[in-house]
Amino acid sequence: MEFWKRNSSLKGESITHTTAQLKGRRLRMVRALSGLSRQELHEKVGIGKATIDAWESGRVELTEKSSAKMREALKKVGVYCSAEWILTGIGDPPRVMKDIEKSIFTFGEINDCFNENIAREVSKIPSHLKEDIRRELSFFIDTHKDALFCVLEEDLEDTRLKKGDCVAGEAGDLKKLEGRMVITQLSDGTTALRRLPRCEETESKVKILKAAEIIWFRRMNEKETESL
């Protein structure tokens, strides 16, 4: 059996832990963040109390499959941790999930998985956006039937919107949105924030397919905005 030696001692004697015990200690640490006993965790996620006890004590070693199972179970009670951290101590450490993260996870469970259209839209979210903005935007796309979003590439005149601002909305009736500042989806596949022209004013080669009023807005900090 593989062993890992800690650099600590008790009454002058070195303490030696097996790999299984170290994994168990990390799992116990994650469960402690949830504030739940083994019995309470069992009642909420369905994993046997005896099984959890065996993993935490190191009597049974956590495998990749079982650590992934615990990771998903812990998400349900509001605690996030990577399976890699449970197994090795490397990777994302445990933390209590924010409300927006819980909402995204719950929504994903109810709908089983993203449908193709939602997955396609989520894949368009720019990677340079802050992680919390990306999560909120993903949640917005998930929870709105026909979501449009746009990241401004420059300051928008006559508005308070600046370069780097991220806006989103739900597509509506083009006729009703004429003359308003809206997020538009164009026939060339791009999105842009612009004032929607009236039908008689539209002579552009690029056709406006959809438009949405802004109902979600986030601003990056100045340093992030300047780097774009």
Backbone bond lengths (Angstrom), bond angles and torsions (degrees), N, CA, C in turn:
res aa  C-N    CA-C-N  psi(-1)  N-CA   C-N-CA  omega(-1)  CA-C   N-CA-C  phi
1 M - - - 1.451 - - 1.529 109.23 -
2 E 1.341 116.36 138.80 1.455 120.67 -178.07 1.528 109.90 -74.92
3 F 1.361 116.52 139.77 1.465 121.36 179.96 1.521 110.63 -121.59
4 W 1.338 114.17 154.38 1.456 121.45 175.38 1.516 106.73 -129.67
5 K 1.338 118.29 126.03 1.465 121.25 -178.26 1.521 110.59 -99.32
6 R 1.321 114.85 127.92 1.451 121.13 176.73 1.520 109.53 -85.64
7 N 1.352 116.88 149.31 1.455 121.78 176.92 1.528 110.21 -88.98
8 S 1.308 116.05 61.47 1.458 120.93 177.60 1.512 108.24 -147.35
9 S 1.310 116.45 166.03 1.448 119.16 -178.54 1.503 111.90 -146.05
10 L 1.301 116.33 159.91 1.453 123.41 177.62 1.518 106.74 -132.05
11 K 1.361 116.90 115.69 1.462 122.49 -177.36 1.526 110.83 55.48
12 G 1.351 114.09 38.02 1.460 118.76 175.14 1.510 114.50 82.25
13 E 1.317 119.27 -3.07 1.456 122.04 -179.41 1.522 109.77 -102.75
14 S 1.341 116.27 135.75 1.459 120.03 179.08 1.522 109.96 -70.41
15 I 1.346 114.92 147.61 1.458 120.56 -179.91 1.522 108.63 -105.38
16 T 1.308 116.54 127.10 1.457 121.39 -179.10 1.522 109.91 -116.64
17 H 1.341 115.90 130.21 1.464 120.69 178.77 1.519 109.40 -119.48
18 T 1.295 116.29 142.91 1.462 119.56 174.39 1.524 108.45 -76.55
19 T 1.327 115.21 162.18 1.459 120.39 177.11 1.529 110.12 -58.75
20 A 1.334 116.46 -39.70 1.471 120.93 179.67 1.523 110.95 -61.53
21 Q 1.334 117.23 -39.20 1.457 120.73 -179.67 1.528 111.55 -69.40
22 L 1.325 116.91 -37.41 1.465 120.34 178.20 1.527 110.91 -65.88
23 K 1.319 115.66 -40.90 1.469 119.15 176.14 1.522 109.57 -61.86
24 G 1.345 115.49 -42.32 1.458 120.56 -179.73 1.512 112.43 -63.02
25 R 1.333 117.22 -39.01 1.465 120.96 178.81 1.519 110.75 -64.89
26 R 1.344 116.81 -40.41 1.467 119.66 178.45 1.527 110.75 -66.37
27 L 1.330 116.23 -39.67 1.462 119.60 178.08 1.527 110.45 -63.65
28 R 1.317 116.44 -41.10 1.465 120.86 179.08 1.540 110.51 -63.36
29 M 1.331 115.94 -36.55 1.460 120.97 178.15 1.536 110.91 -63.71
30 V 1.351 115.80 -42.23 1.460 120.16 179.38 1.530 110.06 -65.07
31 R 1.329 116.40 -43.70 1.473 119.48 -179.89 1.526 110.67 -63.05
32 A 1.331 116.72 -35.67 1.459 120.65 179.99 1.527 111.14 -60.66
33 L 1.348 116.26 -33.78 1.460 119.98 178.25 1.527 111.87 -63.51
34 S 1.337 116.01 -30.08 1.469 120.02 -179.81 1.525 111.39 -75.54
35 G 1.346 116.76 -18.84 1.457 120.70 -178.53 1.515 113.01 74.96
36 L 1.341 116.67 14.99 1.458 121.00 -176.42 1.531 111.62 -107.03
37 S 1.333 115.91 144.57 1.461 120.70 172.40 1.525 108.03 -77.37
38 R 1.318 117.03 171.27 1.466 119.75 177.36 1.528 110.22 -60.50
39 Q 1.337 116.75 -40.60 1.459 120.97 -179.99 1.522 111.09 -63.81
40 E 1.336 116.64 -43.52 1.462 120.73 -179.52 1.520 111.37 -66.39
41 L 1.340 115.93 -38.95 1.465 119.45 177.62 1.522 109.82 -65.47
42 H 1.321 116.87 -40.74 1.468 121.61 176.66 1.526 110.61 -58.21
43 E 1.325 117.05 -45.29 1.465 121.26 -177.76 1.525 112.08 -66.03
44 K 1.328 116.48 -30.88 1.466 119.96 -177.32 1.522 113.48 -85.82
45 V 1.340 117.98 -34.86 1.469 119.54 -174.15 1.519 114.18 -118.09
46 G 1.342 117.75 -9.76 1.460 120.10 173.78 1.514 116.41 88.08
47 I 1.333 118.90 -3.12 1.462 120.16 176.67 1.528 108.30 -79.67
48 G 1.335 117.23 133.02 1.453 121.84 -174.76 1.526 114.09 -57.06
49 K 1.326 116.42 139.56 1.457 121.86 178.29 1.525 110.68 -59.08
50 A 1.321 117.12 -42.93 1.470 121.53 -179.88 1.525 111.00 -63.91
51 T 1.331 116.17 -36.08 1.465 120.52 179.11 1.517 110.31 -66.51
52 I 1.339 116.16 -45.46 1.467 120.50 178.66 1.519 110.11 -61.10
53 D 1.339 116.05 -42.81 1.466 121.09 -179.92 1.533 110.52 -62.10
54 A 1.320 117.03 -41.77 1.471 121.12 -179.05 1.525 110.76 -65.36
55 W 1.328 117.23 -39.14 1.467 120.81 178.33 1.525 110.49 -67.85
56 E 1.344 116.20 -47.41 1.460 120.24 -175.80 1.534 112.40 -66.03
57 S 1.304 116.72 -33.62 1.464 120.25 -179.27 1.527 112.16 -80.26
58 G 1.330 116.36 -17.89 1.458 120.43 -178.05 1.514 113.45 88.68
59 R 1.358 117.06 4.19 1.468 118.73 177.51 1.527 110.51 -65.86
60 V 1.324 115.41 -34.18 1.470 121.03 174.93 1.527 106.73 -122.03
61 E 1.322 117.01 128.03 1.464 120.26 -175.95 1.530 111.47 -81.32
62 L 1.323 115.39 133.87 1.463 121.51 176.34 1.525 110.04 -65.96
63 T 1.315 116.07 133.23 1.464 121.52 175.93 1.533 107.96 -101.34
64 E 1.314 116.82 175.62 1.472 120.29 176.52 1.519 110.17 -59.21
65 K 1.331 116.41 -41.39 1.457 120.95 -178.78 1.527 111.63 -65.37
66 S 1.330 116.95 -45.53 1.465 119.97 -177.57 1.526 111.96 -71.57
67 S 1.341 117.87 -33.17 1.463 119.95 178.11 1.524 110.71 -69.85
68 A 1.348 116.17 -36.10 1.464 119.74 176.16 1.534 110.13 -65.99
69 K 1.330 115.84 -37.31 1.467 121.28 177.93 1.529 110.42 -63.21
70 M 1.331 116.90 -43.30 1.461 121.01 178.73 1.524 111.18 -67.48
71 R 1.318 116.51 -37.63 1.472 119.70 178.65 1.521 110.56 -58.95
72 E 1.340 116.67 -45.92 1.465 120.14 -179.73 1.527 111.07 -68.32
73 A 1.333 116.97 -36.16 1.465 120.70 178.93 1.524 110.61 -65.62
74 L 1.324 116.90 -41.26 1.463 121.15 -178.54 1.526 112.03 -68.15
75 K 1.333 116.35 -30.32 1.466 119.69 175.56 1.530 110.53 -58.43
76 K 1.332 115.13 -36.34 1.461 120.03 -177.40 1.525 112.29 -65.99
77 V 1.327 116.58 -22.51 1.461 119.50 179.50 1.528 110.75 -107.50
78 G 1.345 116.05 16.57 1.461 120.38 171.20 1.506 117.10 86.60
79 V 1.345 118.49 19.73 1.470 121.05 178.70 1.524 109.06 -123.26
80 Y 1.335 115.76 128.87 1.461 119.78 179.47 1.528 110.25 -106.41
81 C 1.313 115.98 139.79 1.463 121.78 174.30 1.518 107.65 -160.97
82 S 1.319 117.36 141.42 1.465 119.58 177.85 1.525 109.88 -76.88
83 A 1.325 115.59 146.94 1.464 120.53 177.40 1.529 109.83 -61.94
84 E 1.333 116.13 -33.08 1.470 121.07 179.98 1.525 110.51 -62.30
85 W 1.355 116.73 -39.76 1.463 119.06 -179.09 1.527 110.85 -65.45
86 I 1.331 116.60 -40.99 1.474 119.82 178.65 1.524 110.11 -61.03
87 L 1.326 116.66 -39.93 1.459 120.83 -176.18 1.522 113.30 -77.43
88 T 1.339 117.04 -38.96 1.467 119.73 -170.60 1.526 115.23 -125.58
89 G 1.346 117.21 -15.60 1.460 119.62 -174.98 1.512 112.02 84.30
90 I 1.339 117.14 2.71 1.465 123.19 178.42 1.526 108.56 -112.16
91 G 1.322 116.49 141.96 1.457 119.81 -179.00 1.520 111.23 113.98
92 D 1.343 116.88 -164.59 1.463 120.99 -177.23 1.522 110.72 -65.56
93 P 1.327 118.00 119.62 1.477 120.87 179.26 1.523 110.35 -74.56
94 P 1.323 117.49 165.15 1.469 120.33 -178.21 1.521 112.52 -68.16
95 R 1.326 116.52 145.18 1.464 122.02 175.84 1.519 108.74 -156.87
96 V 1.312 115.58 155.43 1.461 121.25 176.24 1.519 108.05 -74.96
97 M 1.328 117.21 131.30 1.457 121.67 -177.42 1.524 111.38 -72.48
98 K 1.338 115.94 145.64 1.460 121.51 174.64 1.525 109.10 -75.59
99 D 1.332 116.42 161.81 1.466 120.75 -178.60 1.517 112.17 -57.53
100 I 1.352 117.12 -39.60 1.463 119.93 -178.24 1.518 110.72 -65.55
101 E 1.347 117.29 -35.43 1.467 120.84 178.43 1.519 110.39 -67.91
102 K 1.340 116.61 -40.33 1.459 120.57 178.47 1.517 110.25 -62.34
103 S 1.339 116.36 -39.64 1.462 121.10 -179.41 1.514 111.07 -64.46
104 I 1.335 116.15 -42.80 1.465 120.58 179.07 1.515 110.35 -62.82
105 F 1.338 116.78 -44.78 1.462 120.89 -178.49 1.521 111.00 -64.56
106 T 1.342 116.87 -44.73 1.461 121.39 -179.77 1.511 110.69 -62.56
107 F 1.345 116.21 -44.29 1.461 119.71 -179.86 1.520 110.44 -61.85
108 G 1.353 115.92 -41.12 1.459 119.78 179.56 1.510 111.97 -62.72
109 E 1.342 117.45 -37.14 1.461 121.27 178.83 1.521 111.37 -65.46
110 I 1.330 116.14 -45.54 1.462 121.16 -177.57 1.518 111.01 -60.96
111 N 1.342 115.13 -40.37 1.463 119.80 -176.96 1.521 112.74 -95.26
112 D 1.337 115.85 7.13 1.461 123.06 178.52 1.518 112.37 68.86
113 C 1.329 117.96 -57.55 1.457 120.32 176.96 1.518 108.01 -160.59
114 F 1.325 117.11 166.22 1.462 120.12 177.95 1.533 109.39 -63.96
115 N 1.339 116.60 141.84 1.453 116.71 170.66 1.527 107.99 -78.86
116 E 1.313 117.15 171.35 1.455 120.55 -172.69 1.524 112.55 -61.08
117 N 1.333 117.26 -39.52 1.462 120.13 -178.83 1.516 111.50 -64.74
118 I 1.337 117.00 -43.72 1.461 121.04 179.85 1.521 109.81 -65.21
119 A 1.335 116.65 -44.62 1.462 120.36 179.81 1.523 110.71 -59.87
120 R 1.319 116.37 -38.08 1.462 121.00 -179.53 1.529 110.26 -65.31
121 E 1.342 116.37 -43.19 1.462 120.20 179.98 1.521 111.62 -67.34
122 V 1.332 116.25 -42.73 1.460 120.36 -179.75 1.528 110.08 -61.89
123 S 1.331 117.39 -36.04 1.467 121.07 -179.10 1.528 111.83 -65.22
124 K 1.336 117.30 -17.13 1.465 121.29 -178.98 1.518 112.73 -85.23
125 I 1.334 117.47 -8.70 1.463 120.20 -178.58 1.528 109.24 -64.64
126 P 1.323 118.17 123.87 1.469 120.75 -177.77 1.530 112.48 -58.68
127 S 1.307 116.17 137.64 1.469 120.68 -176.70 1.527 112.75 -71.90
128 H 1.356 117.63 -17.72 1.463 119.25 -177.28 1.527 112.60 -78.84
129 L 1.328 118.27 -10.71 1.457 120.32 179.85 1.523 110.81 -68.24
130 K 1.329 116.76 149.62 1.458 121.07 177.31 1.524 109.34 -58.27
131 E 1.331 115.68 149.62 1.461 120.76 -175.87 1.527 112.11 -58.43
132 D 1.357 117.31 -41.62 1.454 118.72 -177.85 1.525 111.62 -68.25
133 I 1.355 116.56 -33.06 1.465 119.97 177.21 1.529 109.80 -68.57
134 R 1.321 116.45 -40.81 1.473 120.24 179.23 1.531 110.64 -62.58
135 R 1.354 116.24 -39.95 1.464 119.81 178.90 1.530 110.80 -64.14
136 E 1.337 115.92 -47.22 1.460 119.63 -178.92 1.525 110.93 -62.63
137 L 1.334 116.00 -41.03 1.461 120.06 -179.91 1.530 110.39 -66.72
138 S 1.336 117.02 -39.48 1.471 120.34 176.53 1.520 110.20 -61.07
139 F 1.327 116.18 -42.62 1.465 120.81 179.32 1.517 110.43 -63.95
140 F 1.336 116.79 -41.12 1.468 120.74 178.69 1.527 110.27 -60.48
141 I 1.331 116.43 -45.36 1.466 120.77 179.97 1.525 110.50 -62.83
142 D 1.346 116.01 -39.86 1.467 120.78 179.67 1.523 112.49 -62.21
143 T 1.327 115.78 -37.89 1.464 120.43 -168.78 1.523 114.67 -100.53
144 H 1.321 116.70 4.48 1.462 119.81 176.33 1.528 109.28 -123.44
145 K 1.292 114.36 132.09 1.469 121.18 -170.24 1.524 112.91 -57.95
146 D 1.327 117.56 -42.81 1.465 120.58 -175.85 1.527 108.77 -136.91
147 A 1.332 115.64 69.21 1.466 121.44 -173.68 1.525 112.24 -77.72
148 L 1.322 114.96 142.95 1.459 122.60 171.62 1.521 107.37 -126.02
149 F 1.328 117.08 143.79 1.458 119.12 175.91 1.521 109.51 -142.47
150 C 1.313 114.63 161.99 1.458 119.68 -176.70 1.517 108.98 -154.51
151 V 1.340 117.25 139.42 1.459 123.02 172.27 1.525 106.76 -108.48
152 L 1.328 116.82 119.90 1.458 120.63 -175.22 1.524 111.56 -66.06
153 E 1.327 116.34 133.97 1.453 121.87 179.74 1.520 112.11 -92.73
154 E 1.339 116.81 -8.84 1.469 121.45 177.78 1.522 109.29 -159.34
155 D 1.328 116.84 163.60 1.463 120.47 176.97 1.520 108.93 -60.30
156 L 1.328 116.03 142.59 1.456 120.72 -179.41 1.530 108.87 -100.90
157 E 1.320 116.09 117.49 1.465 120.87 -177.73 1.531 111.34 -62.16
158 D 1.331 114.68 148.85 1.465 122.53 177.97 1.527 112.84 65.25
159 T 1.326 117.17 16.80 1.470 120.96 175.28 1.527 107.77 -139.95
160 R 1.326 116.29 172.67 1.460 120.61 176.10 1.518 111.65 -92.24
161 L 1.312 116.48 4.30 1.459 120.79 -177.99 1.519 111.09 -77.95
162 K 1.343 114.68 137.49 1.457 120.10 -175.93 1.534 111.69 -122.89
163 K 1.306 114.66 166.03 1.459 121.49 176.60 1.525 109.80 -54.57
164 G 1.335 116.08 131.76 1.454 121.09 179.55 1.510 114.23 94.88
165 D 1.356 118.18 -16.01 1.460 120.24 177.87 1.522 109.84 -62.32
166 C 1.315 115.99 143.98 1.462 121.43 179.91 1.519 108.38 -114.65
167 V 1.327 116.99 128.19 1.462 122.04 -178.55 1.526 109.72 -129.65
168 A 1.318 115.60 153.27 1.468 120.18 179.02 1.521 109.65 -148.45
169 G 1.310 115.88 157.84 1.458 121.69 178.83 1.516 110.08 -162.66
170 E 1.326 116.34 178.43 1.463 121.49 179.27 1.520 108.70 -112.37
171 A 1.336 116.41 128.37 1.457 121.76 -175.66 1.525 111.31 -56.06
172 G 1.346 114.31 137.91 1.459 119.67 -179.56 1.521 111.68 -132.98
173 D 1.312 116.02 -166.70 1.469 123.32 -178.08 1.531 109.33 -68.66
174 L 1.336 116.87 118.77 1.458 120.91 -178.54 1.520 112.07 -57.80
175 K 1.306 116.47 -40.45 1.467 121.08 -178.19 1.526 111.08 -60.72
176 K 1.321 116.88 -42.39 1.461 121.56 -177.92 1.531 112.21 -71.87
177 L 1.337 116.58 -20.31 1.459 120.48 -176.74 1.525 113.04 -96.89
178 E 1.326 117.92 0.40 1.463 121.47 -178.63 1.526 111.13 -56.83
179 G 1.325 115.79 134.88 1.460 121.18 178.46 1.514 114.67 85.63
180 R 1.343 118.50 -6.19 1.464 121.99 -178.21 1.528 111.28 -99.10
181 M 1.337 115.00 157.06 1.463 120.47 174.62 1.528 107.50 -80.15
182 V 1.316 117.11 113.93 1.463 121.24 -172.78 1.535 110.84 -138.39
183 I 1.322 114.55 166.68 1.462 121.11 172.83 1.520 106.23 -87.11
184 T 1.307 117.23 125.55 1.458 120.27 -178.06 1.522 110.98 -114.83
185 Q 1.331 115.36 144.48 1.462 120.85 172.27 1.518 106.26 -109.71
186 L 1.341 115.63 124.52 1.454 120.92 -174.22 1.526 112.03 -100.51
187 S 1.304 115.33 163.63 1.466 120.76 -176.61 1.520 112.60 -66.96
188 D 1.337 117.52 -16.02 1.465 119.52 178.14 1.530 111.62 -88.80
189 G 1.349 116.43 7.11 1.457 121.26 175.50 1.516 114.94 91.06
190 T 1.314 118.98 -2.50 1.458 122.17 -179.31 1.530 111.28 -94.04
191 T 1.324 115.22 162.07 1.462 120.84 173.16 1.520 107.98 -121.13
192 A 1.328 115.65 149.83 1.461 120.18 -178.99 1.518 109.16 -153.74
193 L 1.331 115.19 150.94 1.458 120.15 175.68 1.523 107.25 -94.99
194 R 1.311 115.90 122.37 1.458 119.80 -175.55 1.515 109.89 -158.80
195 R 1.328 115.68 165.83 1.457 119.58 175.17 1.530 107.62 -81.69
196 L 1.312 116.47 124.09 1.464 120.42 -175.58 1.530 109.61 -72.70
197 P 1.335 116.63 118.60 1.474 119.34 -179.10 1.526 111.29 -70.29
198 R 1.311 115.10 157.95 1.461 119.29 175.28 1.519 108.20 -75.98
199 C 1.304 116.18 155.23 1.469 120.90 -174.01 1.521 112.02 -51.78
200 E 1.350 116.29 -42.14 1.461 119.24 -176.65 1.520 113.04 -70.72
201 E 1.382 116.14 -13.86 1.452 120.67 179.86 1.519 112.44 -94.45
202 T 1.323 116.78 -9.71 1.463 121.04 -173.77 1.523 111.58 -84.18
203 E 1.351 114.09 111.71 1.455 119.97 178.00 1.529 111.12 -131.34
204 S 1.326 116.18 10.04 1.453 121.01 -176.83 1.526 112.05 -70.39
205 K 1.331 115.52 148.93 1.461 120.93 177.23 1.528 110.54 -71.37
206 V 1.347 116.00 -26.17 1.452 120.77 179.23 1.524 108.69 -92.27
207 K 1.294 116.76 119.21 1.458 121.57 -175.58 1.529 111.56 -85.36
208 I 1.337 115.78 140.45 1.460 121.33 175.65 1.528 107.93 -85.10
209 L 1.325 116.28 117.99 1.459 120.95 -177.64 1.526 111.99 -88.74
210 K 1.347 116.16 -41.65 1.469 121.06 -176.66 1.520 109.17 -142.59
211 A 1.323 115.38 159.79 1.459 120.23 175.37 1.525 108.83 -148.10
212 A 1.321 115.51 148.76 1.466 120.10 -178.27 1.522 110.63 -143.84
213 E 1.325 116.44 136.99 1.457 120.88 172.90 1.525 108.59 -70.83
214 I 1.321 116.47 150.46 1.461 120.98 178.70 1.529 109.74 -74.80
215 I 1.325 115.92 121.94 1.467 119.41 175.68 1.535 111.54 -126.74
216 W 1.344 116.60 -1.38 1.469 121.76 175.56 1.514 107.30 -141.42
217 F 1.336 116.51 136.09 1.461 121.00 -175.59 1.517 109.96 -146.66
218 R 1.327 117.01 136.28 1.465 121.39 173.53 1.524 109.21 -139.70
219 R 1.327 115.27 145.54 1.466 120.73 178.49 1.514 110.15 -118.29
220 M 1.328 116.11 134.80 1.456 120.56 174.60 1.520 108.28 -79.46
221 N 1.343 116.13 161.80 1.462 117.32 178.05 1.521 110.25 -72.98
222 E 1.317 115.81 168.17 1.462 121.02 -172.73 1.511 113.31 -58.81
223 K 1.347 117.68 -41.93 1.454 120.43 -178.65 1.514 111.66 -61.46
224 E 1.368 115.87 -42.99 1.463 120.11 -179.95 1.527 109.71 -65.55
225 T 1.337 116.80 -39.71 1.458 120.92 -178.43 1.533 110.44 -64.99
226 E 1.338 116.84 -41.80 1.460 120.78 -178.36 1.516 112.69 -65.68
227 S 1.323 117.20 -27.11 1.471 120.68 -175.90 1.517 113.61 -80.38
228 L 1.353 115.96 -11.09 1.469 118.33 -176.88 1.524 110.67 -74.61
